[in-house]
Amino acid sequence: MDQATATGVECLLPTLLVLILAILSKRTIEPLVAGVILGLLILQPAELLGNLTGVVLTVMADDTIGWVIMVCGLMGGLIALLVKIGGAVAFGRVAARRITGRKGALITTWLLGLAIFIDDYLNSLTISSSMKAVTDKFRVSREMLAYVVDSTAAPICVIVPLSTWSVYFSALLEDGMALDAGEGLRIYIQAIPYMFYAWIAVLIVPLVALGKIPLLGAMRVAERKVAAGPDPAPAQNGSGRGHKGDVRKVVLNFFVPLVTLLFFTWFLDIDIFKGVIVALAVTLALVFYQRLLKPGELFDTMMDGFKSMLLPLGTVVAGFMLKEVNDQLGLTPYVIGLVEPIMTPMLLPLVTFVTMALIAFATGSFWGIFAVAIPIVLPLASSMDANTPLVVGALISASAFGSHTCFYGDSTVLSAHGSGCRVMDHALTQLPYAMLAAACAAFVFVLAAAF
């Protein structure tokens, strides 16, 4: 679309409208659509309908959106199959026998999050679905489960250099800084110790689980509501066929697909799309070999799982629409331009983290905006003789913060969906802990720049 870019504070208005409506309504898709419409009205009010359809078609034609839809849909189908054949339920039963209380359930969830570091989608969906029955047994709120899962999604993925995040950002660094092949990953690894938000967000979780950090805000309400409620409902057992007889075979029906998913995601160029296709093929082979489901029942289950992802996918698509409109409005360059005068060698890491964290949180863009920011921020850091790995750490910390906290971000949406709570309930209950981590990270960025 051939449109003028907004030049002033009006480019902030659509995102502010989205945040206000989301908090008031505790919904996500409708506020996002309202923000998109307001942004298009600011750009070209007379061409609203044509530009709206143009944004929709642009987003739906984007390779990333196609990838997200297929990955999430196939993951939904895989999880539905694991539940139907009893594998997920058997895993929950075995885990519950070895866990003695609420703290143990939360720490186990956290440890699983540390282990599944390849991709945040994989982390969010598999761990939440696997541990839901266990945490329900010990009266852990779904919101607390979603918080623990989300805190080990993007934050753990960025600090492990064998993840989809590290692959993407390494390529982005090479492109934005005109580096030779392999140099981007070298700088990324150098920056890992400086990804302070990710480290702190991950380390806060066990402190919350063990009660060292108290329940805050809406999380206190959610936990008290579960504690005072009726006894937890028994876990859904799917068809029940999968756990008649040999329990070890049932547990195998959970671990073999999961290990296949992890291994082939890593082996096939850290691509979860390829990994989930192989995992589905292995699961289908297990089902047919053991005659657990009839062909029609098997494919109906997969389709039901795919359909269960439609609401979170709708939120993600609407978030991409808002990102497209914000790009047309010029939001990211506008905000960077506002803060550029105060970027000194001492303040550069702090200002970079705070500014980009706010943009990522507001726009729901955790990768795309950094394609804009890196060519601006890193040459500025070089001209000031600032610590480049520290500034890169600040940029990636900001991305992790946005993914962790944005109400309509994909990780937030998928963590809530997998845990079985509303997106806004999850976003609002985890926000105080994320803000605590961000405040600590901001303080450490100042110290690191000083020394």
N, C-alpha and C positions, 0 to 999 in steps of 0.2 A: 504494500500500500504506500502510495506517495503522500506522506503526511509531514507536516511541520512538527518539530520537537518542541515541547513546552520548555520555557526558559526560566521560570521562576518557581516560587514556592508551591504553585498549583500542581506541580508534579508529585508532591507529597500527599495530596488530598485523597486519591483513590485508596492508597494503602491505609491511611488513617481511617477512612470510612470502613474498610474491611475489618480492621482491628476492633473498632468500636462496635460494629454490628455483631461480630463474632462473640465478643465478651457479653453483650447484652442478650443475644439470642441463644448462645451456646450451640450454635450451628456453624457450618463451615461453607457449604457450597453456595448457599444464597448470598452471604456477604461477599464472597469472591466474585460472583456474577455482578452484584451491585457495584463493586469496585471497578470491574472491567467496563461496565456501562458508563460510569462517571468519567473514567479516563478517556474513553472514546468521545464523550461529550466535550471534554476539555480540548481534545485535539481537533475534531471536526464535527460539530453538532449536527450539521445538515446531512452528513453522510453516515449517521449512526448505524443504520441497518446494514448498509453495504460493508462498513468497516467491521461490524460485529461478526458477520458471516465470514469475512476475510480472516479475522483473528482465529475463529473456530477452525477454518480449513487449514490455516498455517500451522496451528498447533497439532491438529490431527495428522498432518502430512510430515511432521517432524519425526526423524528416525528415533529419537530418544523416547518419545511418547509411544511409538509402536513397540519399542523394546520393553518399556515399563508395563504396558498392557499385557504383552505376552508373558513376561516373567511373572508378574503378579497373578495372572489368571492360571498359568500352569502350576505355580506354587500353591494356589488355592485348590486346584485339582489334586495335587500330590498329598496335601495335608488331609483333604477329605477322604482320600483312599486309605491313608494311614489310620485314620479314625475308624473307618468302616470295617477294615479287616482286623481291628483290635490292637494294632501295633502301638499307637500313641497311648491308648488306655493302659496297656500292659506296662509300658515304660513308666507311666504315672504311678501304677501300683507298686512296681519294683522300687522306684525312687522313694515313694511314701514309706515303705517298710524300713528304709535306711535313714530317713529323716525323722527327727524326734520333736520338732517344734517349728514355730513360725520363723525364728531366726535362721534355723537350718534350711528351711525352704527358700528363703530369700538369698542366703549366701550361695546355695546350690545354683539358683537361677543366675546369680552374678558370675559364678565360676564358669557356667556354660557359655555365658556371654563373652567371657574372656577367650574361651576356646574357639568359638565360631567367629573368627575375625575377618573372613575373606570378603564378606559383603554385608552391608547394613540391612538390605532386604531379607537376605537369608537369615541373618541374626534375628530380626524383628519377628518374622513369621514362625520360624521353627521353634524358637525357645518359648515364646509366649504360648503357642499351641501345646507344646510338650509339658510345660510346667503348670498350666492352668488348673488341672485337677488337683495337683499337689498343694498349690497355694490356697485353693478353695478349702481343702481339708483342714488347713490350719488357720482359717479365717483371716487370710490376707486379702485385702481389697483388690479388686481388679485394677484399680488405679495405681496401687503400689506395685503390682506386678508389671504394669505397663511402664512405670517409671524406671524400674530396675532394668527391664529389657531395653528401653530406649537409651538408657545411659551407657549401655555397652554396645550400641549399634554404631553410629558414626564416631563417637569418641574413641572406641577401641579400634575401629577400622583405620583411622588416620594415623595412629601411632604404631601400626604394624606395617612394614614396607612390603607386604605380600597381600595386598587387598586391592579392590577395584578403585578405591580412593587414591592410593599411592600411584597406581598406574596412570590414572587420569591427571593428577596434579603434576607428576613428573613430566608427562607430555606437554602440559600447559606451560611449565617452567621452561622447557626447551624451546617451545614456540615463542613465548613472550620475551625471552631473553636471548634468542638467537644462539642457543647452545648446541654443541655437538651431541650426537646420540649417546645416551647414557649419563650425560652430565646432569640432566634434570633429576634423575633418581639419586645421584650423589648428593646434590644440594638438599633434596627431600630428606634423605637419611640424616644429614647434618642438622636439619631443622627439627627432627623428632624430639630431642630433649627440650626444645623451646615451645612445643605445642602445649602450653600450660593449661589451657581450658580443658583439653581432652584428658590430660593426666588427672587433673583435680576432679572433674566430673566423674571419672571412673572410680577414683579413690573415695569419694564421698559416699558412694552406695553402701559399702559394708558398714560405714559409720552410722548411716541411717538404719540399716537392717539390724544392727546390734543395739540400737537405742542411744548411741553416743551423741548423735545429732537428733534433736526432738522432732516430732511430727509438726509440720508447719502448715498454717493456712488451711486450704481446702483438703489437703491430705489428712489432716487430723479429723475432719468431719467424715471423710470417706472411711477411714479406719474405724472410727467409733461406730459408724452405722453398721458395718459388717460385724463388729464385735457384739453389738446389741441385737443383731438380727436372728432369724431362725437358724437351725442347724443347716450346714451346707448341703445342697442337693447332691445325690450320688452322681458320679461321673457318667457321662454318656458312653455306652459300650459299643456303639455302632450295631452291627448286625449280630454280634455275640459269637459268630462262628469262629473268629480268629483265635479266641482264647479258650476253646474246648480242647482238652488234652494237654499237649506239651506246651507249657508256658514259655519255655526257652525258645520254641519256634515262633511264638507270638512276638517275643521281644526281638527276635531276629528280623521280623517283619517291620520293625521300626529302625533298627540300627543299620541294616544293610542299605536301605534306600538313603538314609541320612549320610552315612559314610560315602556312599557313591556320589551323592550330591556334592559333598565337600571336596572329595578327591578330584572329580572331573571338572568342577568349577575352577580349581587351582590348575589342574593339568592342561585344560583347554584354554590357556591364555587368560586365566582369572575371569572367565565369562560365565556368569550364573545362568544365562539363557541356555547355553550349551549344556551346562551342568544339570539343570532341572530336566531337560529333555532326556538325558541319559538316565537320570534317577527315575523318571517316569517309566522308561522302557524296562529298567530292572524291576521296578515294582509290579508292572504288568506281568512280567515273566514269573515273579513269585506268586502272584495271584492265580495265574493260569496253572502253574505247576502244582500248587496246593489245592486247586479247585475251590477257592474261597468264595468267589463270586461268579455268577453267570455273566456272559459278555454284555448283555443289555444292562444289567445292574451295575457292572463295572463302569461303563461309559456314562451312565446316568449319574453315578457318583462323581465322576470327574467333572461333568458339566455343572452339577450342583456346586462343586467347589469353585469352579470358574465364576459362576454367577454370584457366589458369596463375596467376590472381590469387587463387584460393580460399584458399590457405594464408596469404598476408599479410592477406587480408580477415578470415579467422578470428581472427587475432591482434588486428586492430583492433576487431572486434566484442567479443572477450573483454576488451580494454582499456576499452571503453565500459561493459561490465558492471561492471568494477571501479570505474570512476568513479561509476556509479549507486549502488553500495553505499557508497562513500566519502562521497557526498553525504548519504545516509541516516544515516551515522555522524557527520556533522558535522565531518569532518576539517579542512577549510579554515578555518572559523571558530575551531575549537579551537586550531590552530597560530597563527593571527593573534592570538588572545587571549593566548596565552603570551608572544609577543614584544612586544605593544603597550606594556607598561610601559617598555621600553628604547628606544622610538622617540622620539628627540629630533631637533630640526632638523638637527643635525650627522650623526646616525646613521640618519636615516629612509631615505635612498636605499640605503645599504648593507644595512640590515636588511630593507627591502622586497625588494631583489634576492635576497639569500641565502634569505630565508624562502620567497618565491614560487617561486624556482628549485628549491628542495628539494621543494616541494609539486608543482610541475609534473613534475619528474623522477619522483617517487614514484607519482603518480596517473595519469600519461599524459594529463592534461587540460591543454591549452595555451591554449584559448580559454574554455572553460566556467568554470574557476575564477576567471577575472578578472572575470566578471560578478558574482561574490561579492566579490572583493577591491576593485574600484574604488570602490564606494560606501562602503567602510570606510576605505581608505588615503588617497584624495584629499581627502575632507573633513578628515581628520586633518592632512594636509599643509597645507591652507588655514588651519586653526586655528593651526598652528605658524608660519605665514608662511614655509613652505619653498618651494623652487623647484619649481613644479608641473611644468614640462617635464622637469626632472631626475628627479622621482619617476615620471612617466609613462615616461620612458626606462628607469628601473630595472624597472618592471613588465613592459614589453615585452621587455627583455633577458632577464628571467626566463622569459618564455614561449618565447623563441627557444632558450634553454638547454635547457628541458624537451623541446622538439620535437627538438633536436639529439641529446640524450643518452638519453632514456628508452628502455629496452630494448624496450618494446612500443608505442612511439609510432608513428604512421602514417608519418612521414618516415623514421624509422630502418628500419622494416620494408620500406618500398618501395625505399629506397636499397639495402638488402641484397638484396632480390629482383631488382631490375634489374641489379645488379652480379654476381649469381651466387654469393653467399656466404651462410652461415647468419646469421640475425639476431643471435644472441648473439656470434658471432665478430666481426661488424661493431661491435656495441655495445661490446664489451670492448676492441677494438683502437683505437677512436677516443676512448674515455673519457679517457685521459691528456691528449690534446691539448685536449679540451673543458674539462677541469679546469684546465689551464694558462690557457686563455682566461678562464675564470670567475675564477680567482685574480687575474689582471691587471685584469679588469673591476671586481672588488670594491675593489682598491686605487685605481683611478681614480675610483670613486664617492665614496670618502672624500675624495680631493683636490678633486673637483668641489664637494662640499658645503662644504668648508672655504673655497673661494675664490669 
